[in-house]
Amino acid sequence: MAITSKQRSQLRGLAAGEDTIIQVGKGGINDNLIASVKAALAARELIKGRVLENAMLSAREACDALSVACGAEPVQVIGTKFVLYKRNEKEPKIVLVKDRKKQ
């Protein structure tokens, strides 16, 4: 499910008030990190992560790799921080705006 630009904008606004809960360090992206990201996405739907200075990955690379590994949508990458979104099918917490098409 690809999100639209209006939905991405809504998610960026919501992420501004969120705390950074995922950190990618020199260990890179491993199974433990992927498991914790999946658990956080299931609980929150929207998470903010950070790539530490000693990591061998850029924030864009970490965001792309985690989004593929977790089946999430990359929302935003700024500097060393990134935001991921994955809708919880059972109990959705975030209601995305509908994208109205011009006719």
VOPA-189684 format. One line per field, with one value per residue (C-alpha): residue number from 1; residue in three letters; chain; z, y, x. Coordinates in pm, 1 decimal. Layout:
REM VOPA-189684
drenba: NUM, ...
kedo: ala, ...
palo: A, ...
w: Z, ...
v: Y, ...
u: X, ...
//
This chain:
REM VOPA-189684
drenba: 1, 2, 3, 4, 5, 6, 7, 8, 9, 10, 11, 12, 13, 14, 15, 16, 17, 18, 19, 20, 21, 22, 23, 24, 25, 26, 27, 28, 29, 30, 31, 32, 33, 34, 35, 36, 37, 38, 39, 40, 41, 42, 43, 44, 45, 46, 47, 48, 49, 50, 51, 52, 53, 54, 55, 56, 57, 58, 59, 60, 61, 62, 63, 64, 65, 66, 67, 68, 69, 70, 71, 72, 73, 74, 75, 76, 77, 78, 79, 80, 81, 82, 83, 84, 85, 86, 87, 88, 89, 90, 91, 92, 93, 94, 95, 96, 97, 98, 99, 100, 101, 102, 103
kedo: met, ala, ile, thr, ser, lys, gln, arg, ser, gln, leu, arg, gly, leu, ala, ala, gly, glu, asp, thr, ile, ile, gln, val, gly, lys, gly, gly, ile, asn, asp, asn, leu, ile, ala, ser, val, lys, ala, ala, leu, ala, ala, arg, glu, leu, ile, lys, gly, arg, val, leu, glu, asn, ala, met, leu, ser, ala, arg, glu, ala, cys, asp, ala, leu, ser, val, ala, cys, gly, ala, glu, pro, val, gln, val, ile, gly, thr, lys, phe, val, leu, tyr, lys, arg, asn, glu, lys, glu, pro, lys, ile, val, leu, val, lys, asp, arg, lys, lys, gln
palo: A, A, A, A, A, A, A, A, A, A, A, A, A, A, A, A, A, A, A, A, A, A, A, A, A, A, A, A, A, A, A, A, A, A, A, A, A, A, A, A, A, A, A, A, A, A, A, A, A, A, A, A, A, A, A, A, A, A, A, A, A, A, A, A, A, A, A, A, A, A, A, A, A, A, A, A, A, A, A, A, A, A, A, A, A, A, A, A, A, A, A, A, A, A, A, A, A, A, A, A, A, A, A
w: 0.0, -118.1, 71.2, -108.3, -62.7, 150.4, 374.5, 394.0, 496.9, 767.8, 899.3, 903.8, 1120.7, 1360.0, 1375.0, 1478.6, 1830.2, 1861.4, 2049.0, 1877.5, 1986.3, 1740.7, 1714.2, 1449.0, 1573.6, 1462.5, 1468.7, 1175.4, 1096.1, 1253.9, 1347.3, 1694.2, 1552.2, 1288.6, 1556.6, 1776.8, 1481.3, 1390.4, 1750.0, 1771.5, 1441.3, 1556.4, 1879.2, 1747.4, 1363.7, 1335.9, 1469.5, 1455.2, 1434.4, 1440.3, 1292.4, 1526.9, 1409.5, 1442.1, 1213.8, 870.8, 715.1, 619.5, 746.9, 396.6, 368.8, 716.1, 645.7, 312.7, 456.5, 758.2, 547.3, 320.8, 612.8, 805.9, 519.5, 626.6, 435.9, 460.9, 549.3, 594.2, 624.5, 763.2, 865.6, 1089.5, 1166.3, 977.7, 1015.5, 928.0, 907.9, 892.9, 936.9, 1202.3, 1022.2, 1343.8, 1549.1, 1340.5, 1557.3, 1285.2, 1038.1, 717.2, 512.6, 192.9, -121.7, -326.5, -697.6, -902.1, -1164.3
v: 0.0, 319.0, 633.1, 957.0, 1288.3, 1424.7, 1119.2, 1148.8, 1513.0, 1413.8, 1146.8, 1392.6, 1624.0, 1343.1, 1229.8, 1575.9, 1519.2, 1162.0, 1057.7, 871.4, 508.1, 322.3, 373.6, 219.6, 196.9, 40.5, -304.2, -196.5, -362.9, -706.8, -949.5, -798.8, -449.0, -572.1, -755.3, -445.3, -226.9, -473.2, -476.3, -96.3, -61.7, -307.1, -111.0, 246.0, 236.1, 540.6, 536.4, 767.1, 631.4, 770.4, 661.1, 717.1, 871.5, 545.5, 354.0, 245.3, 337.3, 668.0, 750.2, 692.1, 348.1, 247.0, 371.3, 185.4, -137.5, -134.2, -50.5, -350.2, -583.5, -481.1, -415.2, -51.1, 274.9, 523.5, 859.5, 1097.6, 1117.9, 1433.0, 1438.0, 1136.8, 1076.8, 880.5, 798.3, 469.4, 390.8, 59.5, 33.1, -211.5, -413.5, -539.8, -219.1, 91.3, 387.6, 646.6, 739.5, 867.3, 1141.1, 1035.1, 1167.5, 1339.8, 1338.4, 1644.0, 1578.0
u: 0.0, 164.5, 78.4, -4.0, 174.0, -114.4, -97.3, 282.0, 241.7, -8.0, 231.6, 524.1, 314.3, 229.3, 593.1, 713.1, 582.3, 708.7, 1021.2, 1303.9, 1268.8, 1496.4, 1870.6, 2093.6, 2451.1, 2777.2, 2613.8, 2400.9, 2071.6, 2050.8, 1772.7, 1724.8, 1681.8, 1434.7, 1233.6, 1218.3, 1114.3, 837.0, 713.3, 721.4, 535.5, 268.7, 220.1, 248.5, 216.8, 446.8, 801.7, 1099.6, 1453.2, 1802.9, 2134.3, 2427.3, 2753.6, 2949.3, 2709.2, 2828.0, 2491.0, 2336.2, 1988.2, 1845.6, 2008.1, 1888.1, 1534.7, 1515.4, 1657.7, 1423.9, 1119.4, 1187.2, 1263.3, 950.1, 710.0, 673.4, 645.1, 932.7, 779.3, 1069.6, 1448.7, 1609.6, 1974.4, 2031.3, 1661.9, 1399.1, 1030.3, 855.2, 483.0, 300.6, -75.4, -193.2, -461.6, -627.6, -636.5, -552.9, -455.8, -390.7, -663.4, -509.7, -674.9, -843.4, -683.0, -951.6, -883.7, -970.5, -1235.2
//
